[in-house]
Amino acid sequence: MDREQGSSSDETLSMASIIQQMDAAEAQPDESGFRQPRRGEVVEGTIASVDRDGILIDIGAKSEGAVPIHEVAELLNEPNPPRVGDEVLAYVLSPGDREGRIVLSLRQGRVERAWRQLEQLYASGEILEAPVTEANKGGVIVDAQGLRGFVPISQLSGVRHDGAGEEDVAQRLQALVGQRLPLKVVEINRRRNRLILSERLAAQERRGRRKDELINELREGEIRHGRVTSVTDFGAFVDVGGADGLVHLSELSWTRVGRPSDVVHVGDEVDVMVLGVDRERKKIALSLRRTQPEPWALAATKFHPGDIVEGTITRITTFGAFARIEDGIEGLIHVSELGDSHVANPRQVVQEGERHRMRILRVEPERRRLGLSLRGVDQPDDQAFGSYSFGHDYGAPTIGQALGGWEEQADERR
């Protein structure tokens, strides 16, 4: 009995030794330098022939490796089938069939190539494009170089970030199917067959690159078409083709603006002028009002001393009241021109928001100044002009002094 057990043990050791010797022999290159590949290895080669009977691949062996016939039919029916001369990766299914030929899989070789390419993209941080093939509750599935990759909702731009409901989110995800997305690899684990990608990071990077290019392209004074992306208390941001520029509150309109939202809204399409570009800080200053006619440029031809106009009281000061007679055109009614009698407090005569008929006294478009009067507006012209007296002294500043103060305030507003 012991002899039988010893004999069996010797045979097992002998068989294991033979296998080790065979593996070692396969691992060693022959006289030509070629090493017989092992099952599961990935080898590089060149397609030597392609026909319905098979595909042969030259991998430097004594004979070409052959692709299984069932795989050949699938490959030849693809939009871009293998061609003679193509350099390929092939997966070794068998180091030798009955005829002694190496059996290779191009399909599994492609999978290997895809993993290698994606690992390189992960290491370099480069962007790839991939089509969306499916959508689910958590995000979308993409075809990344032939591999199944996942893009979570958190890594998709504009899907959930605006507080959209579940149904709306599902519709947005489904709408992405068939689209090609720019993506960055954020996690890759070949052993677990795990591939996670981000469209949001890719979009941010592309936008950053485009912003750098745009900042170098922009020139002061040029007009650009853009879209309002956000509105703040101090102005509005406009995307002018890959970068946001600021339209300051003072550059939204030729008229005084209380709130930017009174002039523009998110999504509005607008033309803006480039006021300045800070390339070091990557800041862009824009103007909306300077793409529109300057109201004062036509004031001299539209308004003349003696004209009766209607205006809205916009602001009251100790020396008079300001009135807007047209968008962008505002004039001063000096306290001495608020009535025929002494006016101690302008609020005794006018209130902000009221509409009044008034007479133009003087027009100075180059200084953006307009002198107005409420006196004698309802009288005939000759009587009205006869009643004007610019020398009143009621303890208030003269018209000239008031206009000078107005100019300083106007400069501060601009």
C-alpha positions in Angstrom: 0.0 0.0 0.0 2.8 2.4 0.9 4.6 1.5 -2.2 1.4 2.4 -4.3 1.1 5.7 -2.5 4.7 6.5 -3.0 4.4 5.6 -6.7 1.4 7.9 -7.1 3.2 10.7 -5.3 6.2 10.3 -7.5 4.0 10.5 -10.6 2.3 13.7 -9.4 5.7 15.3 -8.8 6.9 14.2 -12.1 3.9 15.6 -13.9 4.2 19.0 -12.1 7.9 19.0 -13.0 7.1 18.4 -16.7 4.5 21.3 -16.7 7.0 23.6 -15.1 9.6 22.7 -17.7 7.1 23.2 -20.5 6.1 26.7 -19.1 9.8 27.6 -18.7 10.4 26.5 -22.3 7.5 28.6 -23.6 8.8 31.6 -21.6 12.3 31.3 -23.2 12.8 32.8 -26.7 13.9 30.5 -29.5 16.9 31.1 -31.7 15.0 33.8 -33.7 14.2 35.6 -30.6 10.5 34.7 -30.6 8.9 33.6 -27.3 5.8 31.4 -27.5 2.9 33.5 -26.0 0.8 32.1 -23.2 -2.9 31.9 -22.8 -4.3 35.3 -21.5 -1.4 37.4 -22.8 -1.9 40.4 -25.0 0.4 40.6 -28.0 1.0 43.2 -30.7 0.8 42.3 -34.4 -0.1 43.3 -37.9 -3.0 41.9 -39.9 -1.5 39.7 -42.7 -4.7 38.6 -44.5 -8.5 39.1 -44.3 -11.1 37.0 -46.0 -14.3 35.0 -45.2 -12.3 32.0 -44.2 -10.4 33.9 -41.5 -8.1 36.7 -40.3 -4.4 36.0 -39.9 -2.2 38.1 -37.7 1.6 38.3 -37.9 2.9 38.5 -34.3 6.5 37.4 -35.2 5.9 33.7 -34.6 6.9 30.9 -37.1 3.3 31.0 -38.3 0.5 33.7 -38.2 -2.0 33.6 -35.4 -5.6 33.0 -36.4 -8.8 34.7 -35.3 -11.7 32.3 -34.4 -14.2 31.9 -37.3 -17.2 33.0 -35.2 -15.4 36.3 -34.4 -14.3 36.8 -38.0 -18.0 37.0 -39.1 -18.8 39.7 -36.5 -15.7 41.7 -37.3 -16.3 41.7 -41.1 -19.8 43.0 -40.6 -18.7 46.1 -38.6 -18.7 49.6 -40.2 -14.9 49.7 -40.1 -13.8 46.0 -40.5 -10.1 45.0 -40.0 -7.9 45.6 -43.0 -4.6 44.1 -44.1 -1.7 46.2 -42.6 -3.6 47.3 -39.5 -1.5 47.3 -36.4 -3.5 45.6 -33.6 -3.5 44.2 -30.1 -4.7 40.6 -29.8 -5.6 38.4 -26.8 -4.1 34.9 -26.8 -6.9 32.4 -26.5 -4.6 29.4 -27.1 -0.9 29.2 -27.6 -1.5 26.4 -30.2 -4.6 24.6 -31.7 -4.7 21.2 -33.2 -2.9 22.5 -36.3 -0.3 24.2 -34.1 -1.5 27.7 -34.8 -1.9 30.4 -32.1 -5.5 31.4 -31.6 -6.1 35.1 -31.1 -9.0 37.3 -30.3 -9.1 40.8 -31.8 -12.3 41.7 -29.9 -10.6 41.1 -26.5 -7.5 42.8 -27.8 -9.6 45.9 -28.5 -10.8 45.8 -24.9 -7.2 45.7 -23.8 -6.3 48.6 -26.0 -9.3 50.6 -24.7 -8.2 50.1 -21.1 -4.7 51.1 -21.9 -5.8 54.2 -23.7 -8.2 55.2 -20.9 -5.4 54.7 -18.3 -3.2 57.0 -20.3 -6.0 59.6 -20.5 -6.5 59.3 -16.7 -2.8 59.8 -16.1 -2.5 62.8 -18.4 -5.9 64.4 -17.6 -6.8 64.7 -21.2 -10.4 65.0 -22.4 -12.2 62.4 -24.6 -15.5 62.4 -26.3 -18.0 59.5 -26.0 -21.6 59.0 -27.0 -24.4 58.4 -24.4 -26.0 55.0 -24.8 -28.3 54.8 -21.8 -29.8 56.9 -19.0 -30.8 55.8 -15.5 -31.7 57.4 -12.2 -28.1 57.8 -11.2 -26.7 59.3 -14.4 -25.8 58.1 -17.9 -23.9 55.2 -19.5 -21.4 56.1 -22.3 -19.4 54.1 -24.8 -15.8 55.0 -23.9 -13.5 53.6 -26.5 -15.7 50.5 -26.6 -15.9 50.2 -22.8 -19.0 50.8 -20.7 -18.4 54.0 -18.6 -20.7 55.7 -16.1 -21.2 59.5 -15.6 -23.0 60.2 -12.3 -25.6 63.0 -12.2 -23.3 65.0 -10.0 -20.8 65.0 -12.8 -23.2 66.3 -15.5 -23.6 70.0 -16.1 -27.1 71.5 -15.7 -29.0 68.4 -14.9 -29.8 68.8 -11.2 -27.9 72.0 -10.2 -30.9 74.3 -10.6 -33.3 72.5 -8.2 -35.2 70.6 -10.9 -37.7 67.9 -9.8 -37.2 64.2 -10.3 -39.4 64.0 -13.4 -37.6 66.9 -15.0 -34.2 65.4 -14.1 -35.2 62.1 -15.7 -36.3 63.9 -18.9 -33.0 65.8 -19.1 -31.0 62.6 -18.6 -33.0 60.8 -21.4 -32.5 63.8 -23.7 -28.7 63.2 -23.5 -29.0 59.7 -25.1 -27.3 59.8 -28.5 -25.3 62.9 -27.7 -21.5 63.0 -27.6 -20.2 64.4 -24.3 -16.7 65.8 -23.5 -15.4 63.7 -20.6 -12.6 63.3 -18.1 -11.7 60.0 -16.5 -12.0 60.4 -12.7 -11.8 56.8 -11.6 -10.5 53.6 -13.4 -10.2 50.1 -12.0 -9.7 47.4 -14.6 -9.8 44.6 -12.1 -13.3 45.6 -10.9 -14.3 46.7 -14.5 -15.1 50.2 -13.1 -14.9 53.3 -15.2 -16.2 56.7 -13.9 -16.2 59.8 -15.9 -17.1 63.5 -15.5 -18.6 65.8 -18.1 -18.7 68.7 -15.6 -14.9 68.7 -15.1 -14.3 68.4 -18.9 -16.7 71.3 -19.5 -14.9 73.4 -16.9 -11.5 72.7 -18.4 -12.7 73.4 -21.9 -14.3 76.6 -20.8 -11.0 77.6 -19.0 -9.0 77.0 -22.2 -11.6 78.9 -24.3 -11.5 81.8 -21.8 -7.7 82.1 -22.1 -8.0 82.1 -25.9 -10.8 84.7 -25.8 -9.0 87.0 -23.4 -6.1 87.1 -25.8 -8.5 87.7 -28.8 -10.6 90.5 -27.3 -9.8 94.1 -28.1 -11.1 97.2 -26.4 -13.8 99.0 -28.3 -15.1 95.9 -30.3 -18.7 94.8 -30.1 -19.5 91.3 -29.1 -22.8 89.4 -29.1 -23.4 87.5 -25.8 -25.9 86.0 -23.4 -26.7 87.2 -19.8 -25.6 84.4 -17.4 -26.3 86.1 -14.0 -27.5 89.3 -12.5 -26.2 90.8 -9.3 -26.7 94.0 -7.3 -23.7 95.6 -8.9 -24.3 94.6 -12.6 -24.7 91.7 -14.9 -22.4 89.0 -16.3 -22.5 88.3 -20.0 -21.0 85.3 -21.8 -19.3 86.6 -24.9 -18.3 83.3 -26.4 -16.6 81.3 -23.7 -15.9 83.8 -21.0 -18.0 86.0 -18.7 -17.5 89.7 -18.6 -19.0 92.2 -16.2 -21.4 95.0 -17.3 -21.3 97.3 -14.3 -24.5 98.9 -13.1 -23.3 102.3 -14.5 -22.8 100.7 -18.0 -26.2 99.1 -18.3 -28.1 102.1 -19.6 -27.8 105.8 -20.3 -30.5 106.4 -17.7 -30.0 105.9 -14.0 -30.5 102.3 -13.0 -31.8 101.3 -9.6 -31.5 97.5 -10.0 -29.8 95.6 -12.9 -32.8 93.3 -13.1 -34.9 96.3 -14.3 -32.8 96.3 -17.5 -31.6 92.7 -18.2 -32.5 89.1 -17.2 -30.7 85.8 -17.3 -30.8 84.4 -20.8 -31.2 87.7 -22.6 -29.2 88.0 -25.9 -27.4 91.3 -25.9 -24.7 93.2 -27.8 -21.9 94.6 -25.6 -18.8 96.7 -26.1 -15.5 95.6 -24.7 -14.3 98.4 -22.3 -11.2 96.7 -21.0 -9.4 93.3 -20.6 -7.2 92.5 -17.6 -5.3 89.6 -19.1 -3.3 89.0 -15.9 -6.4 88.7 -13.7 -8.6 87.3 -16.5 -11.2 90.0 -16.0 -13.4 91.5 -18.8 -15.2 94.8 -18.5 -18.2 95.3 -20.8 -20.8 98.0 -21.6 -24.3 97.6 -22.8 -25.2 101.2 -23.0 -22.4 102.1 -25.4 -23.8 99.9 -28.1 -26.8 102.2 -28.1 -27.1 105.8 -29.3 -26.0 108.3 -26.7 -29.1 110.4 -25.9 -27.2 113.6 -25.5 -25.7 113.3 -29.0 -29.0 114.2 -30.5 -30.2 116.6 -27.7 -29.1 119.8 -29.6 -31.3 118.9 -32.6 -34.3 117.7 -30.6 -34.5 120.3 -27.9 -34.3 124.1 -28.0 -34.6 126.9 -25.5 -38.3 127.9 -25.2 -39.7 124.4 -26.0 -42.5 123.2 -23.7 -41.9 119.5 -22.7 -43.2 117.0 -20.2 -41.0 115.5 -17.6 -40.9 113.3 -14.6 -39.4 114.5 -11.3 -36.7 112.1 -10.5 -34.9 113.6 -7.5 -35.3 116.6 -5.2 -32.4 118.5 -3.6 -32.0 121.7 -1.5 -31.3 123.7 -4.7 -34.1 122.4 -6.9 -35.4 119.3 -8.6 -34.2 117.0 -11.4 -36.6 116.0 -14.1 -36.3 113.3 -16.8 -37.8 114.5 -20.1 -36.6 111.4 -22.1 -34.6 108.3 -21.4 -31.1 109.4 -20.8 -31.9 113.1 -20.8 -32.3 114.7 -17.4 -32.4 118.4 -16.5 -32.4 120.7 -13.5 -35.2 122.9 -12.3 -33.5 125.4 -10.1 -35.4 126.4 -6.9 -35.8 129.9 -8.4 -37.6 128.3 -11.4 -40.1 126.2 -9.4 -42.6 129.0 -9.1 -43.2 132.7 -9.6 -42.9 133.3 -5.8 -40.2 132.4 -3.4 -39.9 128.7 -2.8 -38.1 127.8 0.5 -38.4 124.0 0.1 -38.7 122.4 -3.4 -40.9 119.7 -1.9 -43.6 122.3 -1.3 -44.0 122.4 -5.1 -43.0 119.0 -6.6 -42.7 115.4 -5.5 -40.6 112.6 -7.0 -42.5 110.7 -9.6 -44.8 113.5 -10.6 -45.3 114.6 -14.2 -45.1 118.3 -15.1 -45.1 120.5 -18.1 -41.9 122.6 -18.2 -40.0 124.9 -20.4 -36.4 124.4 -21.6 -34.1 127.3 -20.7 -30.8 126.1 -22.0 -29.4 123.0 -23.7 -25.7 122.1 -23.3 -25.3 118.6 -24.8 -21.5 118.6 -24.6 -21.7 119.1 -20.8 -24.8 116.9 -20.6 -26.8 119.7 -18.9 -30.3 121.0 -19.4 -31.9 124.0 -17.7 -35.6 123.7 -17.0 -38.4 125.9 -15.5 -41.9 125.5 -14.3 -42.5 129.2 -14.3 -44.9 130.7 -16.8 -45.4 127.4 -18.6 -49.2 128.1 -19.0 -48.7 131.7 -20.1 -48.1 132.9 -23.7 -44.5 132.6 -24.8 -43.8 136.4 -24.8 -45.3 136.8 -21.3 -43.5 133.8 -20.0 -40.1 134.9 -21.3 -40.7 138.4 -19.9 -41.3 137.0 -16.5 -37.9 135.1 -16.3 -35.4 136.6 -13.9 -32.1 134.7 -13.5 -31.1 137.1 -10.7 -33.3 135.9 -7.9 -31.6 135.8 -4.5 -33.6 133.8 -2.1 -30.6 132.5 -0.2 -30.3 129.6 -2.6 -27.5 129.0 -5.0 -27.8 130.7 -8.5 -28.7 128.5 -11.5 -25.0 128.6 -12.6 -23.9 127.4 -9.1 -26.6 124.7 -9.0 -25.7 123.5 -12.5 -22.1 123.3 -11.4 -23.0 121.2 -8.4 -25.3 119.1 -10.6 -22.4 118.5 -13.0 -20.2 117.2 -10.1 -23.0 114.9 -9.0 -23.6 113.7 -12.5 -19.8 112.9 -12.9 -20.0 110.9 -9.7 -23.0 108.9 -11.1 -21.1 108.2 -14.3 
